[in-house]
Amino acid sequence: MQSVTVRAPARLHLGFLDLNASIGRRFGSIGLAVASHHTKLSISPADVLQIEGDGLLSETHGRLENIYQRFYQTLGQYIPENKRPVSIRVHELIPEHAGLGSGTQLALTLGTALSHLHRLDINTTELAKNLGRGKRSGIGIATFDLGGFVIDGGLKPDQTVPPMLMHHAYPEPWRVVMVMDPHHQGIHGQHEKQAFGRLPTFPLENSRAICHLTLMQLLPSLSERDINSFGSALTEIQKLIGDHFASAQGGRYTSPLVAACLQEAQKLGHTGIAQSSWGPTGCIFVSNQSEADLLIQQLNEFIAAESASLPVFISAAADNQGAIIETVL
């Protein structure tokens, strides 16, 4: 095989079903694949490991090298040493620490490319498990395979990757107005682990409320293509989650700049308001491209009068396909 190219979409993490975990499972995630950003890389056999890409940061270079090494320590351990070196070319990257699942997609794109190069029959769940992904959320694993809107079932104490419970295509006309703060990062790495450790016990009644909202409003509204009801349920879920994490992230939303835009969107009558993961990326769910364009115009006018620092607004469709894999024999 001469080369393998893998391209995977970003994902939004929109909430946890059960942070209380009183019945044995913890987390359980709600998420959506979006076409706003992708991670794309190509690999081909080489004499020594090479990693390159325009503007590639040393931090990303190190992560790719670690993923490469971990692959051959686990799934690729029986591949001869002289067959392991590859040239890795990075074409696109999901922004890091923005709440868009960059770490999981980087691991899965490279791991999938190496699996195909060596003709190993490895599913994405097994790949994620061996590369250390899915420790809290399985959303990025499911969206890599399928795209669309997904929910996972959380983790039992002895599990390493959550099972996927539900997948549904996201309505094609619907858009997500993403509000990104380029000067702010979400909590990540060791700070994320510490934040989870310091948080108080999540109230059981709030876990029950989120599950009720998800099963009896969010999912039916998605099936019936009712954006207002869908957005209302999502906003209520986000309030319960965001307020729980407020002590760790400085408020319901991580970035004050993003928070101001989300609050203005609510004043304008929008019902679907969210932060993806630890942020700082905020999201407003709307019914079509025209509505997204109008909202972006309104928010640009609002924030220009309020702040010297400006966010980046993106109108994104969902990605209902998942990862694309291309091989050259």
C-alpha positions as CSV (number, residue, x, y, z in Angstrom):
1,M,0.0,0.0,0.0
2,Q,1.4,3.4,-1.0
3,S,-0.6,5.7,1.2
4,V,-3.6,6.2,3.5
5,T,-5.5,9.4,4.0
6,V,-8.0,9.9,6.8
7,R,-10.3,12.9,7.4
8,A,-12.5,13.2,10.5
9,P,-15.0,15.9,11.6
10,A,-15.0,17.9,14.8
11,R,-17.6,17.1,17.4
12,L,-19.6,19.1,19.9
13,H,-20.0,17.6,23.4
14,L,-23.4,18.9,24.6
15,G,-23.8,17.5,28.1
16,F,-23.7,14.5,30.4
17,L,-26.7,12.3,31.3
18,D,-25.6,11.2,34.7
19,L,-22.7,12.7,36.7
20,N,-24.2,11.4,39.9
21,A,-23.5,7.7,39.1
22,S,-25.6,6.3,41.9
23,I,-26.8,3.4,39.9
24,G,-23.3,2.4,38.7
25,R,-22.7,4.1,35.4
26,R,-21.1,7.6,35.2
27,F,-21.1,10.2,32.5
28,G,-23.2,9.3,29.4
29,S,-22.7,11.9,26.8
30,I,-24.7,13.8,24.2
31,G,-22.9,15.0,21.1
32,L,-23.0,16.0,17.4
33,A,-20.4,15.8,14.6
34,V,-20.0,19.2,12.8
35,A,-18.4,20.2,9.5
36,S,-16.8,23.3,10.8
37,H,-13.4,21.8,11.3
38,H,-11.6,18.5,10.4
39,T,-8.5,16.6,11.2
40,K,-6.9,15.2,8.0
41,L,-3.6,13.4,7.6
42,S,-1.9,11.1,5.2
43,I,0.7,8.4,5.9
44,S,3.0,6.5,3.6
45,P,5.9,4.0,4.2
46,A,9.3,5.7,4.9
47,D,12.8,4.8,6.1
48,V,12.4,6.7,9.3
49,L,9.5,8.4,11.1
50,Q,8.7,11.8,9.6
51,I,6.0,14.2,10.7
52,E,5.3,17.4,8.8
53,G,2.6,19.9,8.1
54,D,2.3,23.6,7.4
55,G,2.5,25.5,10.7
56,L,2.6,22.3,12.8
57,L,3.2,23.1,16.4
58,S,5.8,21.2,18.4
59,E,3.1,20.2,20.9
60,T,1.1,18.6,18.0
61,H,4.2,17.0,16.6
62,G,4.9,15.4,20.0
63,R,1.3,14.1,20.3
64,L,1.5,12.4,16.9
65,E,4.8,10.8,17.9
66,N,3.2,9.5,21.1
67,I,0.2,8.1,19.3
68,Y,2.5,6.4,16.8
69,Q,4.6,4.9,19.6
70,R,1.5,3.7,21.5
71,F,0.0,2.1,18.4
72,Y,3.1,-0.1,18.0
73,Q,3.3,-0.8,21.7
74,T,-0.3,-2.2,21.6
75,L,-2.2,-3.1,18.4
76,G,0.9,-3.0,16.2
77,Q,3.3,-4.8,18.5
78,Y,3.8,-7.8,16.1
79,I,4.6,-5.7,13.1
80,P,8.3,-6.0,12.2
81,E,10.5,-3.0,13.2
82,N,11.5,-2.3,9.6
83,K,7.9,-2.0,8.5
84,R,7.0,0.6,11.1
85,P,8.5,3.9,9.9
86,V,6.1,6.2,8.1
87,S,5.9,9.7,6.8
88,I,2.9,11.6,8.4
89,R,1.6,14.6,6.5
90,V,-0.9,16.8,8.4
91,H,-3.3,18.6,6.1
92,E,-5.9,20.0,8.5
93,L,-6.3,20.1,12.3
94,I,-9.2,20.7,14.6
95,P,-8.3,23.6,17.0
96,E,-6.9,22.3,20.3
97,H,-8.5,23.0,23.7
98,A,-11.6,24.6,22.1
99,G,-14.1,21.9,23.1
100,L,-14.2,20.3,19.7
101,G,-12.6,16.9,20.4
102,S,-9.2,17.5,18.8
103,G,-7.3,14.9,20.8
104,T,-9.6,12.0,20.1
105,Q,-9.8,12.8,16.4
106,L,-6.0,13.1,16.1
107,A,-5.5,9.7,17.7
108,L,-8.2,8.0,15.7
109,T,-7.1,9.4,12.3
110,L,-3.5,8.3,12.8
111,G,-4.5,5.0,14.4
112,T,-6.9,4.3,11.6
113,A,-4.4,5.2,8.9
114,L,-1.7,2.9,10.5
115,S,-4.3,0.1,10.8
116,H,-5.2,0.3,7.1
117,L,-1.5,0.6,6.0
118,H,-0.7,-2.6,7.8
119,R,-4.1,-4.2,6.8
120,L,-5.1,-4.8,10.4
121,D,-8.8,-5.4,11.0
122,I,-9.4,-3.2,14.1
123,N,-12.7,-1.5,14.9
124,T,-12.7,2.1,16.2
125,T,-13.8,1.2,19.7
126,E,-10.8,-1.2,20.1
127,L,-8.5,1.4,18.5
128,A,-9.7,4.1,21.0
129,K,-9.3,1.8,23.9
130,N,-5.7,1.0,23.1
131,L,-4.8,4.6,22.3
132,G,-6.3,5.8,25.6
133,R,-9.4,7.7,24.3
134,G,-13.0,7.5,25.6
135,K,-12.1,7.6,29.3
136,R,-15.2,9.9,29.9
137,S,-17.0,10.3,26.6
138,G,-17.6,8.1,23.6
139,I,-19.0,10.8,21.5
140,G,-15.8,11.4,19.4
141,I,-15.5,7.7,18.8
142,A,-19.1,7.3,17.6
143,T,-18.9,10.5,15.4
144,F,-15.7,9.2,13.8
145,D,-17.6,6.1,12.6
146,L,-21.0,7.6,11.8
147,G,-21.2,11.4,12.1
148,G,-24.5,12.7,13.1
149,F,-26.1,13.1,16.6
150,V,-25.1,10.5,19.1
151,I,-25.6,9.5,22.8
152,D,-23.4,7.1,24.7
153,G,-24.2,5.1,27.8
154,G,-21.5,6.1,30.1
155,L,-19.0,4.0,31.9
156,K,-19.3,1.1,34.4
157,P,-16.4,1.1,37.0
158,D,-14.4,-1.5,35.0
159,Q,-15.1,0.0,31.5
160,T,-12.7,2.0,29.4
161,V,-14.9,3.0,26.4
162,P,-18.6,3.8,26.7
163,P,-21.2,1.9,24.5
164,M,-23.1,3.9,22.0
165,L,-26.8,4.0,22.7
166,M,-28.2,6.1,19.9
167,H,-27.3,7.5,16.6
168,H,-29.6,9.8,14.5
169,A,-28.9,11.8,11.3
170,Y,-29.0,15.5,12.1
171,P,-31.5,17.5,9.9
172,E,-29.6,18.8,6.9
173,P,-31.0,22.4,6.9
174,W,-30.3,23.0,10.6
175,R,-27.2,25.0,11.4
176,V,-25.0,25.6,14.5
177,V,-23.7,29.1,15.0
178,M,-20.4,28.5,16.7
179,V,-18.9,31.3,18.8
180,M,-15.1,30.8,19.3
181,D,-12.8,32.8,21.5
182,P,-9.3,32.5,20.0
183,H,-7.7,34.0,23.1
184,H,-9.1,31.5,25.6
185,Q,-8.7,27.8,26.1
186,G,-10.9,25.3,27.9
187,I,-9.7,23.3,30.8
188,H,-7.7,20.3,29.6
189,G,-5.1,17.7,30.6
190,Q,-4.1,17.5,34.3
191,H,-6.2,20.5,35.1
192,E,-9.3,18.7,33.8
193,K,-8.6,15.7,36.0
194,Q,-8.2,17.9,39.0
195,A,-11.4,19.8,38.2
196,F,-13.4,16.6,38.2
197,G,-11.9,15.6,41.5
198,R,-12.8,18.9,43.2
199,L,-16.4,19.1,42.0
200,P,-19.2,18.3,44.5
201,T,-21.5,15.4,44.0
202,F,-23.9,16.0,41.2
203,P,-27.5,16.1,42.5
204,L,-29.4,13.0,41.7
205,E,-32.5,15.0,40.8
206,N,-30.6,16.9,38.2
207,S,-29.4,13.7,36.6
208,R,-33.0,12.5,36.5
209,A,-34.1,15.8,35.0
210,I,-31.4,15.6,32.2
211,C,-32.4,12.0,31.4
212,H,-36.1,13.0,31.3
213,L,-35.4,16.0,29.0
214,T,-33.2,13.9,26.7
215,L,-35.6,11.0,26.3
216,M,-38.9,12.9,26.3
217,Q,-38.0,16.2,24.6
218,L,-34.6,16.4,23.0
219,L,-34.7,13.1,21.0
220,P,-38.4,13.4,20.0
221,S,-37.8,16.9,18.8
222,L,-34.8,15.8,16.8
223,S,-36.9,13.0,15.2
224,E,-39.8,15.5,14.5
225,R,-37.4,18.2,13.3
226,D,-38.7,20.7,15.8
227,I,-35.8,23.0,16.3
228,N,-37.5,25.2,19.0
229,S,-38.3,22.3,21.3
230,F,-34.9,20.7,20.6
231,G,-33.2,23.9,21.5
232,S,-35.3,24.5,24.6
233,A,-34.4,21.0,26.0
234,L,-30.7,21.5,25.2
235,T,-30.6,24.8,26.9
236,E,-32.2,23.4,30.1
237,I,-29.6,20.5,30.1
238,Q,-26.8,23.0,29.6
239,K,-28.0,25.1,32.6
240,L,-27.8,22.1,34.9
241,I,-24.4,21.0,33.6
242,G,-22.9,24.5,33.3
243,D,-23.9,25.6,36.7
244,H,-22.4,22.4,38.2
245,F,-19.0,23.1,36.5
246,A,-19.2,26.9,37.2
247,S,-16.8,26.7,40.1
248,A,-14.1,25.0,37.9
249,Q,-14.5,27.1,34.8
250,G,-15.4,30.5,36.1
251,G,-19.2,30.5,35.4
252,R,-21.8,28.7,33.4
253,Y,-19.6,29.4,30.3
254,T,-15.8,29.4,30.3
255,S,-15.2,32.6,28.2
256,P,-16.8,35.8,29.2
257,L,-16.7,36.9,25.6
258,V,-18.6,33.8,24.4
259,A,-21.0,34.1,27.4
260,A,-21.9,37.6,26.3
261,C,-22.8,36.4,22.8
262,L,-24.8,33.5,24.0
263,Q,-26.8,35.7,26.4
264,E,-27.5,38.2,23.6
265,A,-28.7,35.3,21.3
266,Q,-31.1,34.3,24.1
267,K,-32.4,37.9,24.2
268,L,-32.9,37.8,20.5
269,G,-35.2,34.8,21.0
270,H,-33.0,31.8,20.3
271,T,-33.7,28.7,22.4
272,G,-30.8,26.4,21.6
273,I,-27.8,27.7,23.7
274,A,-24.8,25.6,24.6
275,Q,-21.1,25.3,25.4
276,S,-19.2,22.4,23.9
277,S,-17.3,20.4,26.6
278,W,-15.1,22.7,28.7
279,G,-15.4,25.4,26.0
280,P,-14.6,28.0,25.2
281,T,-16.6,27.3,22.1
282,G,-20.3,28.3,22.4
283,C,-23.1,27.1,20.1
284,I,-26.5,28.5,19.1
285,F,-28.8,26.0,17.2
286,V,-30.9,27.5,14.4
287,S,-33.2,26.2,11.7
288,N,-31.4,27.2,8.5
289,Q,-28.6,29.1,6.9
290,S,-30.5,32.4,6.5
291,E,-31.2,32.4,10.2
292,A,-27.6,31.6,11.0
293,D,-26.4,34.5,8.7
294,L,-28.7,37.0,10.3
295,L,-27.7,35.9,13.8
296,I,-24.0,36.3,13.0
297,Q,-24.7,39.8,11.7
298,Q,-26.6,40.7,14.8
299,L,-23.9,39.3,17.1
300,N,-21.1,41.0,15.3
301,E,-22.9,44.3,15.7
302,F,-23.6,43.6,19.4
303,I,-20.1,42.6,20.3
304,A,-18.4,45.4,18.4
305,A,-20.2,47.9,20.6
306,E,-19.4,45.9,23.8
307,S,-15.9,44.6,23.6
308,A,-12.5,45.4,22.0
309,S,-11.9,41.6,21.7
310,L,-13.9,39.9,19.0
311,P,-14.9,36.3,18.8
312,V,-14.9,34.2,15.6
313,F,-18.4,33.2,14.3
314,I,-18.9,30.1,12.2
315,S,-22.1,28.8,10.7
316,A,-21.7,25.0,10.6
317,A,-23.8,22.2,9.2
318,A,-23.7,18.8,10.9
319,D,-21.5,16.1,9.5
320,N,-23.7,13.1,8.9
321,Q,-20.9,11.0,7.4
322,G,-18.1,10.6,9.8
323,A,-14.5,9.8,8.8
324,I,-13.5,9.4,5.2
325,I,-10.7,6.9,4.5
326,E,-8.8,6.8,1.2
327,T,-6.2,4.3,0.3
328,V,-3.7,4.2,-2.7
329,L,-2.5,0.7,-3.4
